[in-house]
């Protein structure tokens, strides 16, 4: 008689019950962590033990230079994210994919971005904009 024939449908639940009981008893004897080391879903550091001393507080940050204030006051930041191209009956038409003030903007030559910039040229790896406030050129290149 083979082992497959030895197990009858009536004895299968008994074997399963016995196996569950055996595994449960092994689980009770298994080592358990003493305290959680860290929570991967939080960004805080591990709990400090009583043997370590606390680090000295950091000094307050130094005053920021005026250059940073001028850059922040300069206005919205526009970044080139990508360039798309499609074939039309007039030839190849490129689309600049820009990130401006947390939004994605798809722009073609002549389009205005944020009411401040105008797209002047789009190449395979760069976009030329002009600031409509003071006619300052701005070239954005792909990284």
C-alpha beads as a LAMMPS data file, in Angstrom:
LAMMPS data file: protein, C-alpha beads

143 atoms
142 bonds

1 atom types
1 bond types

-500.0 500.0 xlo xhi
-500.0 500.0 ylo yhi
-500.0 500.0 zlo zhi

Masses

1 110.0

Atoms # bond

1 1 1 0.000 0.000 0.000
2 1 1 1.398 3.419 -0.962
3 1 1 1.379 6.424 1.375
4 1 1 -1.194 8.165 -0.834
5 1 1 -3.586 5.246 -0.420
6 1 1 -3.012 5.058 3.336
7 1 1 -4.632 8.455 3.998
8 1 1 -8.370 8.159 3.880
9 1 1 -10.732 11.132 3.800
10 1 1 -11.762 10.453 7.397
11 1 1 -8.161 10.439 8.698
12 1 1 -7.121 13.621 6.811
13 1 1 -8.886 16.067 9.209
14 1 1 -7.339 14.255 12.190
15 1 1 -3.852 14.574 10.671
16 1 1 -4.479 18.251 9.915
17 1 1 -5.662 18.912 13.477
18 1 1 -2.617 17.131 14.890
19 1 1 -0.271 19.123 12.577
20 1 1 -1.889 22.444 13.548
21 1 1 -1.485 21.610 17.232
22 1 1 2.170 20.638 16.707
23 1 1 2.963 23.879 14.864
24 1 1 1.122 25.981 17.471
25 1 1 3.198 24.458 20.260
26 1 1 6.422 25.217 18.321
27 1 1 5.256 28.800 17.826
28 1 1 4.793 29.265 21.566
29 1 1 8.436 28.256 22.126
30 1 1 9.797 30.540 19.366
31 1 1 11.864 33.548 20.480
32 1 1 10.090 36.900 20.338
33 1 1 11.613 40.374 20.050
34 1 1 11.874 42.145 23.400
35 1 1 10.804 45.532 22.047
36 1 1 10.139 46.831 18.558
37 1 1 13.381 48.110 17.070
38 1 1 11.747 50.493 14.619
39 1 1 8.609 51.183 12.661
40 1 1 9.380 51.311 8.925
41 1 1 6.306 53.473 8.373
42 1 1 7.549 56.405 10.454
43 1 1 10.435 58.765 9.871
44 1 1 11.430 59.154 13.506
45 1 1 14.602 57.629 14.860
46 1 1 14.824 54.543 17.045
47 1 1 13.923 54.767 20.686
48 1 1 16.927 55.866 22.702
49 1 1 18.163 53.583 25.449
50 1 1 18.889 54.872 28.909
51 1 1 22.647 54.241 28.480
52 1 1 23.078 56.755 25.662
53 1 1 23.288 60.465 26.333
54 1 1 21.258 62.995 24.409
55 1 1 23.169 65.062 21.857
56 1 1 23.656 68.760 22.474
57 1 1 21.016 70.964 20.845
58 1 1 21.985 72.480 17.520
59 1 1 22.574 76.236 17.373
60 1 1 19.915 78.285 15.564
61 1 1 20.474 78.582 11.809
62 1 1 22.427 81.565 10.581
63 1 1 20.637 84.345 8.738
64 1 1 20.039 83.530 5.080
65 1 1 21.914 85.667 2.590
66 1 1 20.048 88.323 0.601
67 1 1 20.825 86.444 -2.626
68 1 1 18.408 83.704 -1.619
69 1 1 15.681 86.264 -1.014
70 1 1 16.144 87.726 -4.498
71 1 1 15.965 84.306 -6.121
72 1 1 12.781 83.461 -4.210
73 1 1 11.269 86.796 -5.185
74 1 1 12.217 86.292 -8.836
75 1 1 8.969 84.432 -9.478
76 1 1 7.821 81.025 -10.610
77 1 1 10.286 78.304 -11.381
78 1 1 9.911 76.523 -14.709
79 1 1 11.762 73.280 -15.421
80 1 1 11.984 71.189 -18.569
81 1 1 10.764 67.655 -17.893
82 1 1 10.704 66.238 -21.405
83 1 1 10.143 66.836 -25.091
84 1 1 7.635 65.016 -27.251
85 1 1 7.457 64.935 -31.028
86 1 1 4.770 63.999 -33.509
87 1 1 4.633 63.887 -37.270
88 1 1 2.063 66.098 -38.922
89 1 1 1.280 66.920 -42.536
90 1 1 3.425 70.054 -42.083
91 1 1 6.414 68.167 -40.675
92 1 1 7.642 67.311 -37.202
93 1 1 5.932 69.170 -34.322
94 1 1 7.644 69.227 -30.920
95 1 1 5.905 69.641 -27.572
96 1 1 7.751 70.916 -24.507
97 1 1 6.759 69.186 -21.263
98 1 1 7.349 71.725 -18.507
99 1 1 6.925 71.684 -14.753
100 1 1 5.723 75.059 -13.499
101 1 1 4.497 75.819 -9.970
102 1 1 3.673 72.173 -9.285
103 1 1 1.775 71.665 -12.549
104 1 1 2.652 69.933 -15.802
105 1 1 2.369 72.205 -18.841
106 1 1 2.439 71.031 -22.456
107 1 1 3.586 73.903 -24.674
108 1 1 4.310 74.486 -28.345
109 1 1 6.193 77.310 -30.054
110 1 1 4.341 80.581 -29.435
111 1 1 2.444 79.370 -26.343
112 1 1 2.528 81.339 -23.100
113 1 1 3.463 79.601 -19.848
114 1 1 2.082 81.011 -16.580
115 1 1 1.240 84.243 -18.395
116 1 1 4.874 85.209 -18.016
117 1 1 6.983 83.176 -20.450
118 1 1 6.588 82.538 -24.156
119 1 1 8.029 79.487 -25.926
120 1 1 10.325 80.663 -28.730
121 1 1 12.025 77.421 -29.846
122 1 1 11.971 73.702 -29.072
123 1 1 14.840 71.419 -30.080
124 1 1 15.448 67.736 -29.343
125 1 1 17.058 68.517 -25.975
126 1 1 16.221 72.134 -25.043
127 1 1 13.519 74.804 -24.947
128 1 1 14.068 78.526 -25.407
129 1 1 11.687 80.781 -23.490
130 1 1 11.467 84.540 -23.203
131 1 1 10.304 86.386 -20.112
132 1 1 7.501 88.674 -21.265
133 1 1 8.088 91.126 -18.398
134 1 1 11.595 92.177 -19.410
135 1 1 12.360 90.203 -22.620
136 1 1 15.011 88.107 -20.820
137 1 1 15.809 84.868 -22.666
138 1 1 15.729 81.595 -20.718
139 1 1 17.093 78.313 -22.032
140 1 1 15.993 75.072 -20.373
141 1 1 17.921 71.895 -21.201
142 1 1 17.215 68.265 -20.458
143 1 1 19.538 66.757 -17.849

Bonds

1 1 1 2
2 1 2 3
3 1 3 4
4 1 4 5
5 1 5 6
6 1 6 7
7 1 7 8
8 1 8 9
9 1 9 10
10 1 10 11
11 1 11 12
12 1 12 13
13 1 13 14
14 1 14 15
15 1 15 16
16 1 16 17
17 1 17 18
18 1 18 19
19 1 19 20
20 1 20 21
21 1 21 22
22 1 22 23
23 1 23 24
24 1 24 25
25 1 25 26
26 1 26 27
27 1 27 28
28 1 28 29
29 1 29 30
30 1 30 31
31 1 31 32
32 1 32 33
33 1 33 34
34 1 34 35
35 1 35 36
36 1 36 37
37 1 37 38
38 1 38 39
39 1 39 40
40 1 40 41
41 1 41 42
42 1 42 43
43 1 43 44
44 1 44 45
45 1 45 46
46 1 46 47
47 1 47 48
48 1 48 49
49 1 49 50
50 1 50 51
51 1 51 52
52 1 52 53
53 1 53 54
54 1 54 55
55 1 55 56
56 1 56 57
57 1 57 58
58 1 58 59
59 1 59 60
60 1 60 61
61 1 61 62
62 1 62 63
63 1 63 64
64 1 64 65
65 1 65 66
66 1 66 67
67 1 67 68
68 1 68 69
69 1 69 70
70 1 70 71
71 1 71 72
72 1 72 73
73 1 73 74
74 1 74 75
75 1 75 76
76 1 76 77
77 1 77 78
78 1 78 79
79 1 79 80
80 1 80 81
81 1 81 82
82 1 82 83
83 1 83 84
84 1 84 85
85 1 85 86
86 1 86 87
87 1 87 88
88 1 88 89
89 1 89 90
90 1 90 91
91 1 91 92
92 1 92 93
93 1 93 94
94 1 94 95
95 1 95 96
96 1 96 97
97 1 97 98
98 1 98 99
99 1 99 100
100 1 100 101
101 1 101 102
102 1 102 103
103 1 103 104
104 1 104 105
105 1 105 106
106 1 106 107
107 1 107 108
108 1 108 109
109 1 109 110
110 1 110 111
111 1 111 112
112 1 112 113
113 1 113 114
114 1 114 115
115 1 115 116
116 1 116 117
117 1 117 118
118 1 118 119
119 1 119 120
120 1 120 121
121 1 121 122
122 1 122 123
123 1 123 124
124 1 124 125
125 1 125 126
126 1 126 127
127 1 127 128
128 1 128 129
129 1 129 130
130 1 130 131
131 1 131 132
132 1 132 133
133 1 133 134
134 1 134 135
135 1 135 136
136 1 136 137
137 1 137 138
138 1 138 139
139 1 139 140
140 1 140 141
141 1 141 142
142 1 142 143
